[in-house]
Amino acid sequence: MLDFLRGLDKDLRKALLTQLRNLWTHTSTAIEGNTLTLGETAFVLEEGLTIAGKPLKDHQEVVGHARAIDLVYDCLQKGRPFGEADLFALHQAVQTEVVVDFYKPVGDWKKEPNSSVSVVDEKQVIFEYAPPDDVPPLMVDWFRLYGELSSAISPGDRQLALTAYVKLHISFVRIHPFFDGNGRLARLVANLPVLMAGLPPIIIPREQRKAYIDALSAYHYAVGQIRAGNELLPKAEKLEPFTAFCRQAWQASLDLVQEAREKQRARSNKLPSGSDCEASP
């Protein structure tokens, strides 16, 4: 499925996957408040060591997120449908803090209501996510949407991949099915169709956290709280600001792929005629 690796030598494939893992993990955890820098995140993941003065929780979060990325790749490479058990496994991976609390289950739907405070047009608003009892039927709808979007994916089609990412991301956040970890999971599972298309993941920049939250909040405010039986994505025209944001954010991972390909071309041009270079996918 990872067709963006095609044509690269083994060491360049490994290096590119490492770069994407480090950046994806750093940005997604940093958006949620993790204090590790990109360099520190890479060091923790590659060396397995801790950073002096940084919370243990932050180290656990990046290790857990990297593990979740491995689970995403594993699911795709085995070619099996992505289902509820896979989503619960991802939640267990990213939710590394041990919480012994019936009302804060790890690997199961939320038991209590959750909400957030956003600022829309300079007005503070409380946005309520789906009520706990409505989560199971809404997630049935979400998995149905995932299946429809995934089956429509064409290799290399950026527009279809972007549309799938936006719809899965924003509807998942709107439901907020878990007590915690919803943002990190949304940024993981929405990338499944992107990767299926043979494209690198869309990675939300840490530096644009406010613009990202503003784009999500604007849509949520426009459509209101979701309940069981409601349409997952009403007012489709309101998705455009978030779509434009994600299109721009995608450039970071596309640039990493381009840099790897340029290195491969430079390497290939230096090879003597008739030499045997490993460049299989």
N, C-alpha and C positions, 0 to 999 in steps of 0.2 A: 504493500500500500504506500510505502514511503518513496514515491517515485522521484521526489526531488533529490534523492541520493544517487539516482541513476547516472552512470558514467564517471563517478568519482572513485579514485583509488580507495582501498580499505582504510588507510590512515586518515584520509580526508573525510570519509563518511563518518568515522568515529569522532573526529574533531568537530564536525558540523553538528552532529547530534549532541555533543557535549556543550557546545556554545548555546544551542537552542534550549537545552535543559536548564543550563545555568541562568539564562536570561528569563525564561518563562517562570522558573521557580522564584528568582529574585523579585521580579516585578509583581507577580501575583500575591506573594506573601507581603511585600512592602506596601502594597495598596491597603492591606489589612492591618498595617502597623508594625510589621517586622522591621527591626533596626539594622539587620545585616546589610552591608553594601554588596554590590555585584561581586567585587573581588573576594569579600569574605564568604559569600555564598558559595562561590566556586571552590574556595579553599576547603570549606567544610565538606562539600560533596566529594571532592577529589582526594583529599587527604584524610578525611574522617576524624579531624581534630577540631577542638573548640577554639573560639576566639576569646581571649581574656577580656573580661569586663562586659561581655554580652550575655543576656539572659539565656538560660538553658532552653527555655520555651522557644526562643527564636531559632536555635539550632535544630530542635525537634521538628519545627514547622517546615524548614527547608528540606530536611531529610524526608519527611513525610510527603511533601509535594513532589519531590523527585521520584519517590516510590510510586506515587499516583500516575506520573507521566509514564513510567515503565508499564503500569497496568493498562493504560490507554493503548500503548503500542502493542502490548501482548494481545489485547482483545482484537485489535485490527488484524494483526498478523495471523491469528488463528482463524479469522474469517467467520466468527460466530456472531450472532445478533447481540447487540448491547441491550441488557435488560436490568431489571430492578436489583438483582443480586450484584451485578457489576457496579451499579451506582452506589450501593451500600458499601461495597469493598473500597471504592474511591473515598467515600466519607470516612471510613475507618483509617485510611491512609493519611488523609490531610488533617483529621481531627486527632492530633497526637496527644493532647492533654488528657490525662486520666481523670474522668469525672464520674464519680459513683453517685448518680442521681437519676432516679426514674424519669424525671421530667427533662433530662438532657441526654437522651439516648444517642449513642454513637452507632451508626449503621442501621438506623431506623428513622421513621418519620417523626417530626416534632410532636410534642405532647401539649405545648402551651402556645398561645398566640405570640407573634413577634411583629415588630414594627420598627420604623426608623424615622428620624427627623431629617427633612431635606429643606433646602431653600430654593423656591421656584419663583422667578420674577421678584426677587428681594422679599418674598413672603415665606415665613417658616411654616411648614406643613408637616403633619404626622401622616406617614403613609403606612397603612396596615396591609400586611401580606395575607395570603390565604389562611382562613381559620384551620386549625389542626384537623378537624373532622372532614374538611373538604379536600385535604391534601391527597389521599389515596385515589379518588376518582379523577382529580385534576392531573395527577402524574400518569394515570392511564392515558389521558388525552395527550400529555406531553410526549410519552413514548410513542404514541401513534403519529404525532407530528414528526418526531425524530425519524421514524420509519419511512414516512412519506418523503421527507427531505433527503434522506440518505439514498433512497432508491432512485431519486432523480439526478444524483450527482454524476457528472461526466468528467473523465480524467482531464485535468488541466483547466477546467472551466472556472475561472476566478469569480465571475459574477454569481454563478450558482452557489459556489462555496461560501462566498461572503453573505449571500442572502440566507443560507442555512445557518451560518454562525449567528447572525443577528437575531433571527427568529428563535433559535434554541436558547441563546443567551438571555434575551430579554424576557422570554416567557418563563424560564427557570427562575430568574431573580424575582419575577412578579409573584410566583407561587411561594418561593422561599420554603422548601419542604423540610429543611432541617433546622435544629435550634441554633446551629452555628456552622460556618464553613461554606455557606451558600455561594458567596462570591467566587471563592477559589474553585468550587465545583463547576459553577457556570462557565468559567473561563477554560476549564478542562473539557467538559462534555460537549460544549458548543464547537470545539475544534475537531471532533470526530469526523464529520463530513468533509471538513477542510483537508484533513489528512487522507481521507478516502479518495479525494480528488488528486492525490499525489502532490499536494502543496504543503509548504511549511506552515506551522500554526500561526494564528493571529495572536500577537502578544501585546497586551495593553501596557503602554509605558508608565512606569511609576511616576515620572515627572508630570504626566497629564492626568493624575488621579482626579483632580477637581473637575476637569472637562468630562472625564468618563462618568463620574457620579452625576454631574449636571445633566448629561445626555440621557442617562437611565431615569433620573428623577422626573425629567420633563415628560417622558412617555408615561411613566406610572401615574403622574398627576393628571395627565390628560384622560386616561382611561379608567382610573379608580381601582378600588379593591376588587380582586377576583374572587368569585365563589364557584362552587361546583356547578357545572352546567353552563357556565359562561364561556364565551369565545376566548381562546388563549390570547389572540392578537387582534383585538378590535382596532379600528382607526389606523389601517395600515399606512396611511400617508404620514402619520406621526412617527414612523420608524426611521424616516430619512435622516434626521440629525444624528442618530446613533449609527446608522449605516455609514454615513460620511466619516464619522469619527473612526470607526473600525477600519474602513478602507485606508485611511491615513496611517493608523497604528500598525497595520500589516507590513508596512514598508521595512520595518526593522528586521524582521525575520527574512523577508525577501532579499534584503541587502546581504545578509549572512550567506544565503545560498549563492548569490551572485559572486561574492568574494571567493567562495570555495571553488566555484566553476572557473573563475579566472586563474586561480592557482593551478587547477587541473590543466587548463589550456597551456599555461606557461610551462608546466612540467612536461606535458606531452610534446610541445614544440622543441624541447631540448633533447628528447630521446633520439638516439641514432636510428636510422631506417632499419626496420625489421626487428626492433627490440620488442620484447614481450612485457607489456605493462598490464597489471591487473586493474581493470576498470569496470568490472561487472557489477550489476546492481546488488 
